[in-house]
Amino acid sequence: MDEESEKQDKLDIPKKAVYRLSLYRRCLQKLSDNAQSTVSSTTLARIAGVKPTQLRRDLAYFGQFGIRGLGYPVAGLLGIIREALGREHLQPVILVGAGNLGSALLRYQGFQKGGFEVVAAFDTCPEAARASELEIPVHHSSELNDFIVDKGVKIAIVCVPKSAVQEVVNQLVASGIQGILNFSSVVLEVPQDVIVNNVDLALELEHLGYFIK
């Protein structure tokens, strides 16, 4: 199956519902780790922090497969959500900008639990990042395009300065990247078929500060 056919075969699920599916997957994984075989919609909704009606609407995208009186089979539902989210196999991710924040993310051990593997990092001064004794290889930015094409990478984490982020993102998109996790405060311009999730730490703190008295 080619890439275009795969896109067409994906369920048309709203973006907010996809986010909640990730929450359900994480909750189900914990239940599975604790050897729990079934879970009710009420219990799963409580663990995920959503209303049971919302959870049932989200899971209805996959059909009706709960067992009346028993709930959902944990292993079966976990497998369905993993497949829908593309987590059956570790999805390769690259990181661009291996400075202080980028290096910290490269040391984070939680990506694989979510179904992702950071396979390489890129920086204009890779020697400085390598001196930090990172386990993930750090390449020069000039190798970025060839690596993306050769490895078929579709997702990138971007931790470069604001002055360079749009140029870097343009290069990523031209090389075939379809999803970007952006750690700068810049509003990026990308084609409609490229998804950007922004992580603005200062903005998040500002939101928290509003509620602190």
C-alpha positions in Angstrom: 0.0 0.0 0.0 1.4 3.4 -1.0 1.6 6.5 1.3 -1.5 8.1 -0.4 -3.6 5.0 0.1 -2.6 4.8 3.8 -3.7 8.4 4.3 -7.1 7.6 2.7 -7.6 4.5 4.8 -7.2 6.3 8.1 -10.3 7.0 10.0 -11.5 10.6 9.9 -11.1 11.4 13.6 -11.2 15.0 14.9 -7.9 16.3 16.2 -9.2 16.7 19.8 -10.4 13.1 19.7 -7.0 11.9 18.6 -5.5 13.6 21.6 -8.0 11.8 23.9 -7.2 8.5 22.2 -3.6 9.0 23.3 -4.8 9.5 26.9 -6.9 6.3 26.7 -3.9 4.4 25.2 -1.8 5.4 28.2 -4.4 4.5 30.7 -5.1 1.1 29.0 -1.4 0.4 29.0 -1.2 0.9 32.8 -4.2 -1.4 33.2 -2.6 -4.0 31.0 0.6 -3.7 33.0 -1.5 -4.5 36.1 -2.9 -7.6 34.5 -6.5 -6.2 34.3 -8.4 -7.9 31.5 -11.5 -5.7 31.3 -12.5 -2.1 32.1 -15.9 -0.3 32.2 -16.4 2.9 30.2 -17.1 4.7 33.5 -13.8 3.5 35.1 -11.7 4.2 32.0 -13.3 7.7 31.7 -12.5 8.5 35.3 -8.9 7.4 34.9 -8.5 9.5 31.7 -10.2 12.5 33.2 -13.1 12.7 30.7 -16.9 12.1 30.9 -18.1 8.5 30.1 -20.3 9.9 27.3 -17.3 11.5 25.7 -15.3 8.4 25.9 -18.0 6.3 24.4 -18.3 8.8 21.5 -14.6 8.6 20.9 -14.5 4.8 20.9 -17.5 4.7 18.6 -15.2 5.6 15.7 -14.0 2.0 15.9 -17.4 0.4 16.1 -19.2 -1.3 19.0 -17.1 -3.9 20.7 -17.7 -3.5 24.4 -19.1 -6.5 26.4 -22.4 -5.7 28.2 -21.9 -6.1 31.9 -18.1 -6.5 31.6 -16.9 -3.5 29.7 -14.1 -3.2 27.2 -11.4 -5.9 26.8 -8.2 -4.1 27.8 -5.9 -5.9 25.4 -8.3 -5.7 22.5 -9.0 -2.0 22.9 -5.4 -1.2 23.5 -4.5 -2.9 20.2 -7.2 -1.1 18.3 -6.1 2.3 19.6 -2.4 1.6 19.0 -3.2 0.6 15.4 -5.3 3.7 14.9 -2.5 5.9 16.2 0.2 4.1 14.3 1.9 2.8 17.4 2.2 -0.9 16.5 5.8 -0.3 15.7 8.2 2.4 17.1 7.9 5.4 14.8 11.2 7.2 14.0 11.6 10.8 15.1 14.4 13.3 14.6 15.3 16.3 16.7 16.8 19.5 15.3 18.7 21.8 17.6 20.7 19.9 20.2 21.3 22.8 22.6 20.3 22.8 26.3 16.6 22.0 25.7 17.3 19.7 22.8 19.9 17.7 24.8 17.5 17.4 27.7 14.9 15.9 25.4 17.4 13.5 23.9 17.9 12.2 27.4 14.2 11.7 28.1 13.4 8.0 28.3 9.6 8.3 27.9 9.3 8.6 24.1 9.4 4.8 23.5 6.5 4.2 25.9 4.4 6.4 23.6 5.5 4.5 20.5 8.3 6.8 19.3 12.0 6.5 18.9 14.3 9.5 18.5 16.8 8.0 16.0 19.0 11.0 15.5 19.6 14.7 16.2 21.0 17.5 14.1 22.8 20.7 15.0 25.0 23.3 13.3 27.6 22.5 16.0 27.2 18.8 16.6 30.6 18.6 18.3 29.3 20.5 21.3 26.3 18.2 21.7 28.4 15.1 21.3 30.6 16.4 24.2 27.5 15.9 26.4 27.9 12.1 25.9 24.4 11.6 24.5 23.5 8.1 23.5 21.6 9.3 20.4 23.9 10.3 17.5 24.1 14.0 16.6 24.8 14.9 13.0 25.6 18.2 11.3 22.5 20.0 9.9 23.9 19.6 6.4 23.0 15.9 6.6 19.4 16.5 7.5 17.8 16.1 4.1 19.6 12.9 3.1 18.8 11.3 6.5 15.1 12.0 6.4 14.8 10.6 2.8 16.9 7.5 3.5 15.2 6.6 6.8 11.6 7.7 5.8 11.2 9.9 8.9 7.9 11.7 9.1 8.1 13.5 12.5 10.6 16.1 13.8 11.1 17.9 17.1 12.4 21.4 16.6 14.4 23.2 19.3 16.2 25.9 17.3 16.3 29.6 18.0 13.4 31.8 16.9 15.5 33.5 14.2 16.1 30.2 12.5 13.0 28.1 13.1 11.0 29.0 10.0 14.0 28.3 7.7 14.6 24.9 9.4 10.9 24.0 9.2 10.9 24.9 5.5 13.8 22.5 5.0 12.1 19.7 7.0 8.8 20.0 5.0 10.7 20.0 1.7 12.4 16.8 2.8 9.2 15.0 3.6 8.4 15.7 7.3 4.7 15.7 8.0 4.5 16.3 11.7 6.4 18.9 13.8 6.7 19.4 17.5 7.7 23.1 17.8 9.4 24.3 21.0 9.7 27.9 19.8 7.1 30.7 20.3 7.1 31.4 16.5 3.8 30.8 14.6 5.0 28.6 11.8 3.9 28.8 8.2 3.4 25.3 6.8 1.3 23.6 4.0 -2.1 22.4 5.1 -1.1 18.7 5.1 1.7 19.3 7.7 0.7 19.2 11.3 2.4 21.5 13.9 2.0 21.1 17.6 3.4 24.0 19.6 5.0 23.7 23.0 5.5 27.3 24.4 6.8 26.9 27.9 6.6 30.6 28.7 2.9 30.7 27.6 2.0 27.7 29.7 3.6 29.3 32.8 1.6 32.5 32.0 -1.6 30.5 32.0 -0.6 28.9 35.3 0.3 32.3 36.8 -3.2 33.6 36.1 -4.6 31.2 38.6 -2.0 31.6 41.3 -2.8 34.1 44.0 
